[in-house]
Amino acid sequence: MRPLRLAVLISGTGSNLRSLIDARDAGRLDIDFVRVISNRPTAPGLDHARNAGIPWSVISKSTAGEAGQDQVVGDTLASDQPDLVLLSGYMRILGAGLVNRFEGRMINQHPSLLPKYKGLDTYRRALEAGDREYGASVHFVTAQLDDGPVIAQTRLPIESGDDTTALVARLQPLEHRLLEEVMALFVQRRVAMAGRHVAIDGQARATPLQWTPEGWQA
Ligand code: GRF
């Protein structure tokens, strides 16, 4: 099987991108990073692309000009021919035109147990609601924000005394590992979007896969 051609869109730190590059370098993921795109020229995550020799582009409101960011991002991606596009902390809402161009080939990672807490401020909202459990999701992107079929999730308990900082610190390593495990499924061409569902090995699932540090749960 040939390597998975992956494009990654970021806006910030890019710790998830970094962890995928590390997994590739360690021989755990057969990924060909075809491009990293940031909408922010100062995104620290761009350094991960530069250091790893991955082609990168800044496509912002000002660089895109008249054509518009969605058009330029879409055209850039189309010329790179990725098998999969990963939105990894990409803090821009994509229009339906761009999403539809890559339907079934675009995924997003979101720091909540979707469908809970779509959008921003997920950690704070969960803490304020008194939730006992938190987590992260990886889902296919559809035209509705954070609403596409959820591929997989990981969970962790919220402890008394947790604040946003504590929760971020405990979730982040799990989120990195969840993403690597999901990416391994894509590398093996085992995941597809099937309408409102996710199909694994050709079987549509009613619920997202659940991952813990012990592995995939039955
Ligand atoms: C992650 O928590 C992801 O779920 C969210 O943005 C964060 C990106 O972090 N969408 P990083 O830029 O990879 O460090």
Boltz pocket constraint, residues with backbone or C-beta under 6 A from the ligand:
constraints:
  - pocket:
      binder: B
      contacts: [[A, 10], [A, 12], [A, 13], [A, 14], [A, 15], [A, 16], [A, 17], [A, 45], [A, 87], [A, 88], [A, 89], [A, 90], [A, 109], [A, 110], [A, 111], [A, 137], [A, 175]]
      max_distance: 6.0
